[in-house]
Amino acid sequence: MNLYFTDGSAMPNPGDGGWAVVRFIDEPRTGEGVVVASGAAENTTNIRMEGYALEAAIKVGMESGEPYKIITDSMFWCNVLMEWAPEWAANDWKKKTKGKIQNLDLVQKLYALYQEAKPTIEWTRGHVGTLGNEAVDEAANIARAEGVKNGAQDDRQDGLSDSQKRLFG
């Protein structure tokens, strides 16, 4: 089974950001992970970068045609997709409490994709030595650094190879 580890970061937050998806076959035991998607943006947030990584992982997983699971250290996005968004969608994208839904554009897009693909998404604690999580954290930081170096401006496309850009068409 393909395991897609996702991560995103922004330094400072908000600030320059990067995200990545690293694929492992079955349980990661060594450094055999492969970066299958990554990107960068200026003036963004950690939450948006985490969301873009999840979006890319779902699309890569769907395109593979093989069984897959997504593993993320973003409790926020796990809660959004599996707990909060169903209620928000049923309530015309409004919270029961006051205040607007932050990043609504991304929440709606990612929730629709999640409903279509129905992937298994699993939360893991970040920065505790889990090989897949550490690998994707490093890849997201590299994507951020490369994006800054190359002048990433777009909130989605910069930092992607041409083959990866098709994921966000």
C-alpha positions as CSV (number, residue, x, y, z in Angstrom):
1,M,0.0,0.0,0.0
2,N,1.2,3.5,-0.8
3,L,1.6,5.7,2.3
4,Y,1.6,9.5,1.5
5,F,3.1,11.6,4.3
6,T,2.1,15.2,4.1
7,D,3.5,18.4,5.7
8,G,3.5,22.1,5.3
9,S,5.3,25.0,7.0
10,A,5.5,28.7,7.0
11,M,8.4,30.7,8.5
12,P,7.4,33.0,10.1
13,N,3.7,32.2,10.2
14,P,2.4,33.9,8.2
15,G,5.4,34.1,5.9
16,D,7.2,32.1,3.3
17,G,5.8,28.6,3.0
18,G,6.4,25.2,1.6
19,W,4.6,21.9,1.5
20,A,5.5,18.4,0.4
21,V,4.1,14.8,-0.1
22,V,6.5,11.9,0.4
23,R,5.5,8.4,-0.7
24,F,6.6,5.2,1.1
25,I,5.6,1.7,0.1
26,D,4.1,0.0,3.2
27,E,5.6,1.1,6.6
28,P,8.7,3.3,6.3
29,R,11.7,1.6,7.9
30,T,14.5,3.2,6.0
31,G,14.9,6.3,3.9
32,E,13.2,4.9,0.8
33,G,10.6,7.7,0.6
34,V,10.2,9.6,-2.6
35,V,9.0,13.2,-2.9
36,V,6.0,13.0,-5.2
37,A,4.8,16.6,-5.0
38,S,6.0,19.8,-3.4
39,G,5.5,23.6,-3.7
40,A,6.1,27.0,-2.1
41,A,4.4,30.3,-1.6
42,E,5.2,33.7,-0.2
43,N,3.0,35.4,2.4
44,T,1.1,32.3,3.3
45,T,0.3,30.3,6.5
46,N,1.2,26.9,7.9
47,I,-2.5,25.9,7.7
48,R,-2.7,26.6,3.9
49,M,0.6,24.8,3.3
50,E,-0.7,21.7,5.2
51,G,-3.9,21.9,3.2
52,Y,-2.1,22.0,-0.1
53,A,0.0,19.0,0.8
54,L,-3.2,17.1,1.6
55,E,-4.8,18.1,-1.6
56,A,-1.8,16.9,-3.6
57,A,-1.7,13.6,-1.7
58,I,-5.3,12.9,-2.4
59,K,-4.8,13.7,-6.1
60,V,-1.6,11.6,-6.4
61,G,-3.3,8.8,-4.6
62,M,-6.4,8.9,-6.9
63,E,-4.2,9.0,-10.0
64,S,-2.1,6.0,-8.8
65,G,-5.2,3.7,-9.0
66,E,-3.6,1.8,-6.1
67,P,-4.7,1.5,-2.4
68,Y,-3.3,4.4,-0.4
69,K,-3.4,6.0,3.0
70,I,-2.5,9.6,3.9
71,I,-0.6,10.4,7.1
72,T,-0.5,14.0,8.3
73,D,0.6,15.8,11.5
74,S,-2.1,18.4,11.0
75,M,-4.8,17.7,13.6
76,F,-6.5,20.9,12.2
77,W,-7.1,19.4,8.8
78,C,-8.1,16.0,10.2
79,N,-10.8,17.8,12.2
80,V,-11.9,19.9,9.3
81,L,-12.3,17.0,6.9
82,M,-13.7,14.4,9.2
83,E,-15.6,16.4,11.9
84,W,-16.3,20.1,11.1
85,A,-16.8,20.4,7.3
86,P,-19.8,18.0,7.1
87,E,-21.7,20.3,9.6
88,W,-20.5,23.5,7.9
89,A,-21.5,22.2,4.5
90,A,-25.0,21.3,5.8
91,N,-25.3,24.8,7.4
92,D,-24.4,26.6,4.1
93,W,-20.8,26.9,5.1
94,K,-21.5,28.7,8.3
95,K,-20.4,27.9,11.8
96,K,-23.0,27.4,14.6
97,T,-20.9,29.9,16.6
98,K,-20.0,33.4,15.6
99,G,-17.1,34.0,13.3
100,K,-16.3,33.0,9.7
101,I,-14.6,29.9,8.6
102,Q,-11.0,30.7,8.0
103,N,-9.5,29.6,4.6
104,L,-13.0,28.8,3.4
105,D,-11.9,28.6,-0.3
106,L,-9.4,25.8,0.6
107,V,-11.7,24.1,3.1
108,Q,-14.5,23.8,0.4
109,K,-12.1,22.6,-2.3
110,L,-10.4,20.1,-0.1
111,Y,-13.6,18.8,1.4
112,A,-15.1,18.2,-2.0
113,L,-12.0,16.3,-3.1
114,Y,-12.0,14.3,0.2
115,Q,-15.7,13.4,-0.4
116,E,-15.0,12.3,-3.9
117,A,-11.9,10.2,-3.2
118,K,-12.8,9.0,0.3
119,P,-9.2,8.4,1.3
120,T,-8.1,7.0,4.7
121,I,-6.4,9.9,6.5
122,E,-4.5,9.2,9.7
123,W,-3.0,11.7,12.2
124,T,0.5,11.3,13.5
125,R,2.3,13.3,16.1
126,G,4.9,15.5,14.4
127,H,8.5,15.9,15.3
128,V,8.8,12.8,17.5
129,G,11.1,10.8,15.2
130,T,8.6,9.1,12.9
131,L,10.6,8.4,9.8
132,G,7.9,9.3,7.3
133,N,6.9,12.5,9.1
134,E,10.5,13.6,9.5
135,A,11.2,13.0,5.8
136,V,8.2,15.0,4.7
137,D,9.0,17.8,7.2
138,E,12.5,18.1,5.6
139,A,11.0,18.0,2.1
140,A,8.5,20.8,3.0
141,N,11.3,22.9,4.4
142,I,13.4,22.4,1.3
143,A,10.4,23.3,-0.9
144,R,10.0,26.5,1.1
145,A,13.7,27.4,0.9
146,E,13.8,26.7,-2.9
147,G,10.6,28.6,-3.4
148,V,12.1,31.6,-1.6
149,K,15.3,31.4,-3.6
150,N,13.4,31.2,-6.8
151,G,10.9,33.9,-6.0
152,A,7.8,31.9,-5.3
153,Q,4.8,34.3,-5.5
154,D,1.8,32.2,-6.4
155,D,-0.1,30.5,-3.6
156,R,-0.2,27.2,-5.5
157,Q,1.9,26.7,-8.6
158,D,5.4,28.0,-7.9
159,G,7.8,25.4,-6.7
160,L,6.2,22.6,-8.7
161,S,7.6,20.8,-11.6
162,D,5.6,20.9,-14.9
163,S,4.4,17.3,-14.2
164,Q,3.3,18.2,-10.7
165,K,1.4,21.4,-11.9
166,R,-1.1,19.2,-13.6
167,L,-2.3,18.1,-10.2
168,F,-3.7,21.6,-9.7
169,G,-5.2,22.2,-13.1
